[in-house]
Amino acid sequence: MPVPTSVRPRHHAGKGVGLGLALLSAIAFGGSGVAAKPLIEAGLDPLHVVWLRVAGAALVMLPLAVRHRALLRRRPGLLAGFGLLAVAGVQACYFAAIARIPVGVALLVEYLGPALVLGWVRFVQRRPVTRAAAVGVVLAVGGLACVVEVWAGLGFDVWGLLLALGAACCQCGYFVLSDQGSGDRQAPDPLGVIAYGLLIGAAVLTVVARPWSMDWSVLAGSARMDGTPVAALVLLAWIVLIATVAAYVTGVVAVRRLSPQVAGVVACLEAVLATVLAWILLGEHLSVPQLVGGVLVLAGAFIAQSSAPAKGSPTPVAGGGPEPVLSRPGTTA
């Protein structure tokens, strides 16, 4: 999921490169659930898959954490919030959700994040929101009703839907935390925040997931993607190197070359691409009403993101998620 930051895009030649990188980032993030689900079905616990993803990416990003070690002193609350909510919370809930419901449905439910942020702003902080923002919330909620097919009495596993909603709530919580901790200070480098977020998330997940109890033999075998055997280590490498490290880095580089509006549209493609990849590789087909609902959710998320009150113009960074100013709330992770 995309993560908003306060990095300002550069308005010069190279936007085509930025658009291409943003698209690559969306594809990479969208493929995380598609690669993770076969590992879960092969016998790994969802929490163990999350731990492998976060811990592996944290090791790769460790040099960036060392480079930006001053962040530990300057923004400890932001780093803790990102690690606990945007990394550990979002990823754990999302991977647990896709073990029970289709990848596309889980990600679309997660895209309620912007609507939840606006609900917090309006009803808890009692700050006014624009009419366009209200329309975005209505579209997102209405689209969600279509995605889960409420008229059929919720055709999906209720726990799976609640876990996906939990991922959206974790993102919302981080947005609120980062908003309250923001000010006029210079925004931290997003790659530094991501690196420390992964390290903190890995530490938390190590306690929760207890990887020493994992069935490591699964990684030596193969998993099945719609009946086709694929080496488990290949899927794990995709999740760590492509769907996490490469996705974050290309996303950060891309948004420095794009306007917030363009970056937001491309970020919303993550859910579309995840649904298409799940359809092709996992055989997870969505009905016409669900596809229409997905369009409404994405439209509502984009409108809500574009209309959220802010002191500046946040730029979404493809990220779960994942992943907030990194200072103003605007889009989900």
Helices and strands as residue ranges (DSSP letters): E 3-5, H 15-41, H 46-67, H 71-74, H 76-81, I 82-89, H 90-98, H 103-110, H 113-119, I 120-124, H 131-147, G 150-152, H 158-180, H 190-209, G 211-213, G 216-220, E 222-225, E 228-231, H 232-237, I 238-246, H 247-255, H 260-277, I 278-282, H 288-307, E 315-317
